[in-house]
Amino acid sequence: MQTKKNSIAAAASSKIGAKNISAGPADKKMKKGENLFHDLFIDELKDIYWAEKHLVKNLPKLVKAATTTELKDAISNHLRETEEQVKKVERVFELIGEKPQAKKCDAMDGLVEEASSIIEETEKGTYTRDAALITAAQKVEHYEIASYGALAAFAKTMGHDDAAAILVEILEEEKNADDGLNDLAKKSINEKAMAEWTGDAKDSAE
């Protein structure tokens, strides 16, 4: 009888051991998933870091090409803001214990290339060029808004609250820049661009 009980106990112990062994890969899988999410966050952060640095190099071209003082000022102001955003992204890297690194952002590279094409394809000193430049600039802003929105959500999910706060701050700056460009287009540039080609323009472009 005692032998039978020992056999049952041994079998139960064996099952418990099997359960513990099978739990190991599940734990590893969960940790691997967490690492993959972290890697995704870092990859996206590298992407936007490259994008911001690329904009710092190229926004002066848009300032020079713009026709109106209003648009020149708007882009110049955002250039200064972008320079600060580069530093803020570097701070995010530091807060999560990573070294700031840039990874080429094909999307931003393409958007900047499109803006350069607009300069070549539009007539200097026209409102039409400004309308086109605003469109190009807003495409850039929309990409950044999407990127920073995702990054802020990722950081918050992982508990990087300080990093998330910085990313939300940049997100709001991008939204404000987009709103400013939109207002400029709707309040003056678009109508003047249309009028200069229909003969209804009452004043010439600056």
Backbone as numpy.savetxt, mean C-alpha at the origin, in Angstrom:
# Nx Ny Nz CAx CAy CAz Cx Cy Cz
-6.61 -62.62 35.82 -7.45 -61.41 35.82 -6.58 -60.15 35.82
-5.52 -60.23 36.64 -4.62 -59.08 36.72 -3.91 -58.85 35.39
-3.60 -59.95 34.72 -2.94 -59.86 33.42 -3.83 -59.19 32.40
-5.13 -59.51 32.46 -6.09 -58.90 31.52 -6.18 -57.40 31.75
-6.22 -56.98 33.04 -6.29 -55.55 33.36 -5.05 -54.82 32.88
-3.90 -55.48 33.06 -2.66 -54.86 32.60 -2.65 -54.68 31.09
-3.23 -55.64 30.39 -3.30 -55.56 28.93 -4.19 -54.42 28.50
-5.35 -54.26 29.22 -6.27 -53.16 28.89 -5.61 -51.82 29.15
-4.91 -51.72 30.28 -4.21 -50.47 30.63 -3.14 -50.14 29.62
-2.42 -51.19 29.19 -1.36 -50.98 28.20 -1.95 -50.50 26.88
-3.10 -51.08 26.52 -3.75 -50.68 25.27 -4.21 -49.24 25.35
-4.80 -48.86 26.50 -5.28 -47.48 26.69 -4.11 -46.51 26.63
-3.01 -46.90 27.28 -1.82 -46.05 27.27 -1.28 -45.88 25.86
-1.36 -46.97 25.11 -0.89 -46.92 23.72 -1.72 -45.97 22.89
-3.05 -45.97 23.12 -3.95 -45.07 22.38 -3.69 -43.61 22.73
-3.46 -43.37 24.03 -3.18 -42.00 24.46 -1.89 -41.51 23.82
-0.89 -42.43 23.80 0.37 -42.08 23.18 0.20 -41.77 21.72
-0.65 -42.56 21.04 -0.91 -42.34 19.62 -1.54 -40.98 19.39
-2.46 -40.62 20.30 -3.12 -39.31 20.16 -2.11 -38.18 20.32
-1.21 -38.33 21.28 -0.20 -37.30 21.51 0.73 -37.16 20.31
1.08 -38.30 19.73 1.96 -38.28 18.57 1.28 -37.61 17.39
-0.01 -37.94 17.19 -0.74 -37.36 16.06 -0.97 -35.87 16.23
-0.96 -35.39 17.48 -1.19 -33.96 17.72 0.02 -33.14 17.31
1.20 -33.78 17.30 2.42 -33.06 16.96 2.37 -32.38 15.61
2.10 -33.10 14.51 2.04 -32.49 13.18 0.99 -31.39 13.07
-0.12 -31.56 13.82 -1.17 -30.53 13.79 -0.63 -29.22 14.36
0.11 -29.35 15.48 0.71 -28.16 16.08 1.69 -27.51 15.13
2.51 -28.35 14.48 3.49 -27.83 13.53 2.79 -27.14 12.36
1.67 -27.75 11.93 0.92 -27.17 10.82 0.39 -25.79 11.18
-0.11 -25.64 12.43 -0.64 -24.36 12.88 0.47 -23.32 12.92
1.62 -23.73 13.45 2.75 -22.78 13.52 3.21 -22.39 12.13
3.20 -23.37 11.22 3.59 -23.08 9.85 2.63 -22.09 9.23
1.34 -22.25 9.52 0.33 -21.32 9.00 0.55 -19.92 9.52
0.89 -19.83 10.81 1.16 -18.52 11.40 2.37 -17.88 10.72
3.38 -18.69 10.45 4.58 -18.17 9.79 4.27 -17.70 8.37
3.41 -18.43 7.68 3.04 -18.04 6.32 2.32 -16.70 6.32
1.46 -16.49 7.31 0.74 -15.21 7.40 1.71 -14.08 7.70
2.66 -14.35 8.60 3.69 -13.36 8.90 4.52 -13.06 7.66
4.86 -14.10 6.92 5.64 -13.91 5.69 4.87 -13.08 4.67
3.58 -13.31 4.59 2.74 -12.52 3.69 2.77 -11.05 4.08
2.66 -10.79 5.36 2.70 -9.41 5.88 4.03 -8.75 5.52
5.13 -9.45 5.75 6.45 -8.90 5.46 6.61 -8.65 3.97
6.13 -9.58 3.16 6.24 -9.44 1.71 5.50 -8.20 1.22
4.30 -7.99 1.75 3.50 -6.82 1.37 4.15 -5.53 1.87
4.77 -5.61 3.04 5.45 -4.44 3.61 6.66 -4.05 2.75
7.40 -5.05 2.31 8.53 -4.79 1.41 8.06 -4.17 0.11
6.93 -4.62 -0.36 6.34 -4.13 -1.61 6.00 -2.65 -1.52
5.31 -2.26 -0.45 4.90 -0.86 -0.32 6.09 0.02 0.03
7.09 -0.54 0.68 8.31 0.21 0.99 9.02 0.60 -0.31
9.13 -0.35 -1.23 9.72 -0.06 -2.54 8.87 0.97 -3.28
7.56 0.80 -3.21 6.64 1.70 -3.91 6.80 3.14 -3.45
6.88 3.34 -2.13 7.01 4.70 -1.59 8.35 5.33 -2.00
9.41 4.55 -1.94 10.73 5.07 -2.33 10.76 5.40 -3.82
10.06 4.60 -4.61 9.99 4.84 -6.05 9.22 6.13 -6.33
8.18 6.37 -5.55 7.40 7.60 -5.72 8.22 8.83 -5.37
9.02 8.73 -4.33 9.87 9.87 -3.94 10.76 10.28 -5.10
11.23 9.31 -5.86 12.11 9.60 -7.00 11.35 10.19 -8.19
10.07 9.83 -8.33 9.35 10.17 -9.56 8.30 11.27 -9.43
7.83 11.56 -8.22 6.83 12.62 -8.07 7.33 13.99 -8.54
8.63 14.31 -8.38 9.09 15.61 -8.89 8.85 15.78 -10.39
8.85 14.70 -11.15 8.57 14.78 -12.58 7.13 15.24 -12.83
6.24 14.77 -11.98 4.83 15.16 -12.12 4.64 16.62 -11.73
5.37 17.05 -10.71 5.30 18.46 -10.30 5.74 19.35 -11.45
6.84 19.00 -12.07 7.38 19.79 -13.18 6.44 19.80 -14.38
5.76 18.68 -14.61 4.90 18.57 -15.79 3.53 19.22 -15.60
3.10 19.39 -14.34 1.77 19.94 -14.08 1.65 21.37 -14.59
0.44 21.73 -15.00 0.18 23.06 -15.56 -0.17 24.08 -14.49
-1.14 23.75 -13.67 -1.64 24.72 -12.69 -0.83 24.71 -11.40
-0.82 25.86 -10.76 -0.14 25.99 -9.47 -0.79 25.08 -8.44
-2.12 24.95 -8.51 -2.85 24.13 -7.55 -2.39 22.67 -7.59
-2.24 22.15 -8.79 -1.81 20.75 -8.90 -0.35 20.59 -8.52
0.48 21.56 -8.92 1.89 21.51 -8.53 2.02 21.47 -7.01
1.22 22.30 -6.34 1.27 22.35 -4.88 0.77 21.04 -4.26
-0.30 20.50 -4.82 -0.87 19.26 -4.28 0.12 18.11 -4.37
0.79 17.99 -5.51 1.76 16.91 -5.69 3.01 17.15 -4.85
3.43 18.42 -4.76 4.60 18.75 -3.93 4.34 18.43 -2.47
3.14 18.76 -2.00 2.79 18.46 -0.61 2.80 16.96 -0.35
2.29 16.21 -1.32 2.25 14.76 -1.13 3.64 14.15 -1.25
4.51 14.78 -2.00 5.90 14.32 -2.07 6.55 14.40 -0.70
6.35 15.51 -0.03 6.91 15.67 1.32 6.29 14.64 2.28
5.01 14.41 2.11 4.31 13.43 2.94 4.85 12.02 2.66
5.11 11.74 1.39 5.63 10.42 1.00 7.02 10.18 1.59
7.83 11.21 1.63 9.17 11.09 2.23 9.06 10.69 3.70
8.06 11.24 4.38 7.83 10.88 5.79 7.24 9.47 5.90
6.44 9.09 4.91 5.85 7.75 4.94 6.91 6.66 4.79
7.96 6.95 4.03 9.07 6.02 3.92 9.66 5.74 5.30
9.83 6.79 6.08 10.37 6.65 7.43 9.40 5.90 8.33
8.11 6.13 8.13 7.11 5.45 8.95 7.08 3.96 8.66
7.22 3.61 7.40 7.27 2.18 7.04 8.52 1.54 7.63
9.62 2.26 7.62 10.85 1.74 8.25 10.63 1.51 9.74
9.86 2.38 10.36 9.54 2.23 11.78 8.69 0.98 12.01
7.78 0.70 11.09 6.95 -0.51 11.19 7.85 -1.75 11.16
8.81 -1.77 10.24 9.75 -2.89 10.18 10.43 -3.07 11.54
10.89 -1.97 12.12 11.61 -2.03 13.40 10.72 -2.55 14.52
9.48 -2.12 14.53 8.55 -2.52 15.59 8.26 -4.02 15.58
8.34 -4.63 14.42 8.06 -6.07 14.34 9.36 -6.88 14.29
10.48 -6.21 14.55 11.75 -6.90 14.64 12.35 -7.32 13.31
12.05 -6.58 12.28 12.57 -6.90 10.94 13.42 -5.75 10.42
14.38 -6.08 9.58 15.21 -5.06 8.93 14.47 -4.52 7.71
14.41 -3.19 7.55 13.72 -2.62 6.38 14.34 -3.11 5.07
13.51 -3.70 4.25 13.95 -4.19 2.94 12.89 -3.86 1.90
13.34 -3.55 0.71 12.41 -3.23 -0.39 12.39 -4.36 -1.40
11.20 -4.66 -1.89 11.01 -5.64 -2.95 10.27 -4.96 -4.08
10.79 -5.05 -5.28 10.19 -4.33 -6.40 8.69 -4.56 -6.50
7.96 -3.44 -6.56 6.51 -3.48 -6.69 6.16 -3.27 -8.17
5.79 -4.34 -8.84 5.49 -4.24 -10.27 4.29 -3.33 -10.53
3.33 -3.35 -9.61 2.13 -2.52 -9.78 2.49 -1.04 -9.77
3.27 -0.63 -8.76 3.65 0.79 -8.68 4.56 1.17 -9.83
5.44 0.27 -10.22 6.32 0.54 -11.35 5.49 0.82 -12.60
4.44 0.04 -12.79 3.57 0.23 -13.95 2.78 1.53 -13.87
2.31 1.88 -12.69 1.54 3.11 -12.52 2.40 4.35 -12.77
3.63 4.31 -12.31 4.55 5.43 -12.54 4.89 5.53 -14.01
5.05 4.38 -14.65 5.33 4.35 -16.08 4.16 4.95 -16.86
2.96 4.66 -16.42 1.77 5.21 -17.06 1.74 6.73 -16.93
2.10 7.22 -15.76 2.14 8.67 -15.55 3.17 9.32 -16.47
4.29 8.67 -16.66 5.31 9.20 -17.56 4.81 9.24 -19.00
4.05 8.23 -19.39 3.47 8.20 -20.74 2.48 9.33 -20.94
1.74 9.64 -19.88 0.76 10.73 -19.96 1.46 12.05 -20.24
2.60 12.25 -19.61 3.35 13.49 -19.83 3.76 13.60 -21.30
4.17 12.49 -21.88 4.61 12.48 -23.27 3.44 12.66 -24.24
2.27 12.17 -23.86 1.14 12.14 -24.78 0.21 13.35 -24.68
0.41 14.20 -23.69 -0.45 15.38 -23.54 0.33 16.65 -23.83
-0.39 17.68 -24.17 0.25 18.95 -24.55 0.64 19.75 -23.32
1.88 20.23 -23.33 2.38 21.03 -22.22 1.55 22.29 -22.04
1.31 22.66 -20.78 0.61 23.90 -20.49 -0.90 23.83 -20.67
-1.47 22.63 -20.68 -2.92 22.50 -20.85 -3.58 21.95 -19.59
-4.86 22.27 -19.45 -5.64 21.70 -18.36 -5.87 20.21 -18.60
-5.88 19.82 -19.86 -6.06 18.41 -20.19 -4.93 17.57 -19.59
-3.71 18.10 -19.66 -2.59 17.38 -19.04 -2.82 17.24 -17.55
-3.28 18.31 -16.90 -3.53 18.23 -15.46 -4.61 17.22 -15.12
-5.66 17.20 -15.94 -6.74 16.23 -15.71 -6.19 14.80 -15.81
-5.32 14.58 -16.78 -4.73 13.26 -16.97 -3.78 12.91 -15.83
-3.00 13.89 -15.37 -2.07 13.65 -14.27 -2.82 13.35 -12.97
-3.94 14.01 -12.77 -4.75 13.74 -11.58 -5.26 12.30 -11.62
-5.69 11.87 -12.81 -6.16 10.49 -12.96 -5.04 9.50 -12.61
-3.85 9.76 -13.14 -2.71 8.89 -12.86 -2.36 8.88 -11.38
-2.39 10.07 -10.77 -2.06 10.19 -9.34 -3.09 9.48 -8.47
-4.36 9.56 -8.87 -5.39 8.89 -8.09 -5.29 7.37 -8.20
-4.85 6.87 -9.34 -4.62 5.43 -9.47 -3.55 4.98 -8.48
-2.52 5.81 -8.34 -1.46 5.52 -7.37 -2.03 5.50 -5.95
-2.84 6.52 -5.64 -3.43 6.61 -4.30 -4.32 5.41 -4.01
-5.10 4.98 -4.98 -6.01 3.85 -4.76 -5.23 2.57 -4.50
-4.10 2.40 -5.17 -3.27 1.23 -4.91 -2.72 1.29 -3.48
-2.27 2.46 -3.08 -1.71 2.62 -1.74 -2.78 2.43 -0.67
-3.97 2.94 -0.93 -5.08 2.77 0.02 -5.38 1.29 0.23
-5.44 0.54 -0.86 -5.69 -0.90 -0.76 -4.56 -1.60 0.00
-3.33 -1.22 -0.29 -2.17 -1.85 0.35 -2.12 -1.57 1.85
-2.25 -0.30 2.21 -2.17 0.04 3.63 -3.37 -0.46 4.41
-4.53 -0.54 3.77 -5.70 -1.09 4.43 -5.47 -2.54 4.81
-4.92 -3.31 3.87 -4.62 -4.72 4.13 -3.53 -4.87 5.18
-2.46 -4.08 5.06 -1.35 -4.17 6.00 -1.79 -3.83 7.43
-2.62 -2.81 7.57 -3.11 -2.44 8.91 -3.94 -3.56 9.51
-4.77 -4.20 8.69 -5.59 -5.31 9.16 -4.72 -6.51 9.55
-3.69 -6.80 8.74 -2.78 -7.89 9.06 -2.09 -7.64 10.39
-1.55 -6.42 10.55 -0.81 -6.09 11.77 -1.70 -6.20 13.00
-2.92 -5.74 12.88 -3.86 -5.80 14.01 -4.17 -7.25 14.36
-4.38 -8.08 13.35 -4.69 -9.50 13.56 -3.57 -10.21 14.31
-2.31 -9.85 13.99 -1.16 -10.48 14.62 -0.79 -9.85 15.96
-1.52 -8.82 16.36 -1.25 -8.18 17.65 -0.16 -7.14 17.62
0.23 -6.71 16.41 1.23 -5.64 16.29 0.51 -4.28 16.34
0.02 -3.94 17.51 -0.85 -2.76 17.63 -0.15 -1.45 17.29
1.10 -1.31 17.73 1.83 -0.07 17.44 2.09 0.07 15.94
2.45 -1.03 15.31 2.67 -1.03 13.87 1.37 -0.74 13.13
0.28 -1.33 13.61 -1.03 -1.12 12.99 -1.42 0.35 13.05
-1.14 1.00 14.17 -1.49 2.41 14.34 -0.76 3.28 13.31
0.51 2.98 13.05 1.28 3.73 12.06 0.70 3.50 10.66
0.37 2.27 10.37 -0.17 1.93 9.05 -1.53 2.58 8.82
-2.33 2.66 9.86 -3.63 3.35 9.75 -3.41 4.84 9.52
-2.40 5.40 10.19 -2.07 6.82 10.00 -1.71 7.11 8.55
-0.88 6.24 7.96 -0.51 6.42 6.56 -1.73 6.23 5.66
-2.56 5.26 5.99 -3.78 5.00 5.21 -4.65 6.25 5.15
-4.80 6.94 6.27 -5.62 8.16 6.30 -4.99 9.27 5.47
-3.67 9.34 5.48 -2.97 10.34 4.67 -3.22 10.09 3.18
-3.20 8.82 2.78 -3.44 8.48 1.38 -4.88 8.81 0.99
-5.81 8.54 1.87 -7.22 8.87 1.60 -7.40 10.37 1.45
-6.75 11.14 2.31 -6.86 12.60 2.24 -6.25 13.13 0.95
-5.13 12.55 0.53 -4.50 12.96 -0.72 -5.42 12.68 -1.90
-6.05 11.53 -1.88 -6.98 11.16 -2.95 -8.18 12.11 -2.98
-8.71 12.42 -1.81 -9.84 13.35 -1.73 -9.46 14.73 -2.27
-8.24 15.18 -1.94 -7.79 16.48 -2.42 -7.67 16.53 -3.92
-7.13 15.47 -4.51 -7.02 15.40 -5.98 -8.41 15.36 -6.62
-9.30 14.62 -6.01 -10.66 14.50 -6.54 -11.37 15.86 -6.52
-11.22 16.57 -5.42 -11.85 17.90 -5.31 -11.28 18.86 -6.35
-9.97 18.82 -6.54 -9.32 19.70 -7.50 -9.83 19.43 -8.91
-9.98 18.17 -9.24 -10.47 17.80 -10.57 -11.90 18.25 -10.78
-12.75 18.00 -9.81 -14.18 18.28 -9.95 -14.51 19.77 -9.88
-13.74 20.51 -9.07 -14.05 21.92 -8.87 -13.52 22.83 -9.96
-12.46 22.40 -10.67 -11.92 23.31 -11.68 -11.28 22.63 -12.89
-10.37 21.70 -12.66 -9.54 21.18 -13.74 -10.35 20.51 -14.85
-11.28 19.65 -14.50 -12.02 18.90 -15.53 -12.81 19.82 -16.46
-13.49 20.80 -15.88 -14.30 21.73 -16.70 -13.41 22.58 -17.59
-12.27 23.01 -17.06 -11.35 23.82 -17.86 -10.71 23.00 -18.97
-10.46 21.72 -18.67 -9.90 20.84 -19.69 -10.87 20.66 -20.85
-12.14 20.52 -20.53 -13.15 20.39 -21.58 -13.31 21.70 -22.35
-13.31 22.80 -21.62 -13.54 24.11 -22.25 -12.42 24.52 -23.19
-11.18 24.16 -22.88 -10.07 24.62 -23.72 -10.11 23.99 -25.12
-10.82 22.90 -25.29 -10.93 22.27 -26.60 -12.25 22.53 -27.29
-13.16 23.20 -26.58 -14.44 23.54 -27.22 -14.53 25.03 -27.52
-13.48 25.77 -27.16 -13.46 27.19 -27.44 -14.19 28.01 -26.40
-14.59 27.37 -25.27 -15.35 28.08 -24.25 -14.49 28.56 -23.09
-13.20 28.29 -23.15 -12.32 28.69 -22.04 -12.26 30.19 -21.92
-12.49 30.71 -20.70 -12.47 32.14 -20.45 -11.10 32.63 -20.01
-10.26 31.69 -19.62 -8.90 32.08 -19.27 -7.95 30.98 -19.69
-6.73 31.34 -19.92 -5.74 30.37 -20.40 -5.12 29.64 -19.24
-4.55 28.51 -19.53 -3.86 27.75 -18.48 -2.61 28.50 -18.05
-2.26 28.32 -16.78 -1.09 29.01 -16.24 0.18 28.39 -16.80
